[in-house]
Amino acid sequence: MNYGKEFTKGILKENPTLVGLLGMCPTLAVTTAAFNGIGMGLSTMFVLICSNIVISLLRKVIPEQVKLPCYIVIIASFVTVIQFLVHGFVPALYTSLGAFLELITVNCIILGRAEMFASKNNVLASALDGAGMGLGFTLALFLMGSVREILGSGTWFGLTIPGMVGHTMSLFVMPAGGFLVLGFVIAVVCALSKKNPPKKIGCASCPNAAACHAKCEEADA
Amino acid sequence: MTSLLTVSPSPHVRSGMTTQKIMLLVVLALVPAIVAATVVFGPRALFLVVFCAVISMFTEMVCQKLMQKETTYTDGSAMLTGVLLALNLPATLPLWEAAIGCVFAIAVVKQLFGGLGCNFANPAITGRVFLLLSFGGDMTTWVKPFFYRGRSFFEMFAATGNLPDGVTGATPLASGDAGLLDLFLGNVGGSLGETSVLALLIGGVFLLVLGLISWHTPVAYLGGLAVLELFYTLATGGEMTDVLYALLSGGVILGAFFMATDYVTTPMTGAGKLIFGLGCAVLTFVIREFANMPEGCSFSILLMNLLTPYIDKLTMTHPFGAKPAVKKEAK
């Protein structure tokens, strides 16, 4: 097994947020500032590594029928740990993340990696996978948070950027700006990883599928 | 004679109306409004219109070159988007902000979705909403009409951002104290295109007469809004002139004739256009009277743009004598 690859794949090629489109809720909600993005990313990374290690260790013990409840219990335990740690040591981050810190429990990235990877691979590979995926998530959130904070508030990590005062675009700290930035970041990542858009685009995820009759039937056939 | 014997594939009868002609005629229809804005707000208004049109066309050209597509920036659609966007801006908006709006409208709303005919939302309206949400302060700084009188040419152009007191005022829609005749002629503050109703009506009637737009959307939009405002006035015990005031102030005239009639982003059939116009009327009314924003015209048209594919599906026409298509059973 190529351990280096298990670590690096999560950063760009299989980035959970920008390629897998998992964990959209924290990605859009907490990235109004770069610091929040990093805080959220690192918290998730901690939970992801720990839960991957424990689930990998217990992968032969957990019965198939009740694996999801087991995973959730393990994940929730680590979320509680990180919640107390953040509350105790970085109260400012705790306030700005709010409920989203607790909601790491139901972040699809963590459950996804548990199901897809940790339950099938050894401890070292699972830990590296968790670290890589967590790093990819953190970088994505940091990137989005930076863009949104610089354009929307004219600051970066709370430091005022000269020349941006009075020229900020408040749209970017609004939810709509989050979607906009996410779209552009995904486009850049796709270009960087030389991923071409699919030749044939299915109708399953198209919001207008109901209205465009002909094309859908064509695609189904 | 020989040409009569030539056999060619259909269509055999062509109207001679091209995209370029339509776009230029719509711009022509907007000329009275541009002239009115220039008279009311000074030469900077005219400059803003030209600036937005040029930036829009330039953006379209750059996008199409980058995407290695056929360049169609001379077909007038980008110019029309720029002109319409400029008419949605206050006269004192800094030029770089207007440029961002144009780039967003053309590059993001239009070209990223495939260019003319493929955009799901009206680029000019989306550009305006983008600017309104981004630069809320500059976008709602309205200078009073004829503020430029007695100022030097340089002062008129530099009049952005920090304006002296007494020059700016609320739009008549928010303040509610302008005279009806002032509203009709355009002697009020506001965006370039929400001042003179008379000039907009001239352009609108011009488009109707030429058959470039159908009567359905403007009638449904303005009529629907009038009826709703009438009921609201009756319910709240206002004066009857409030209904007229609501129609003459704000951007509904510009919206009803020039924005809600865009070919690409509005329904195709007459019934669909009526539904579209009524939907715009209801949303505009609700946003104006019950939301915390003064004007809801652009948001209402944008929201109805999103519903257009569904309205088109609902109002699909059937060929005469054809049996309605049997629904396929779910697999």
Interface residues (C-beta under 8 A of the other chain):
Chain A: M169 S170 L171 F172 M174 A176 L180 N208 A210 A211 C212 H213
Chain B: I100 V108 F120 F130 L133 S134 F135 G136 P309 Y310 D312 K313
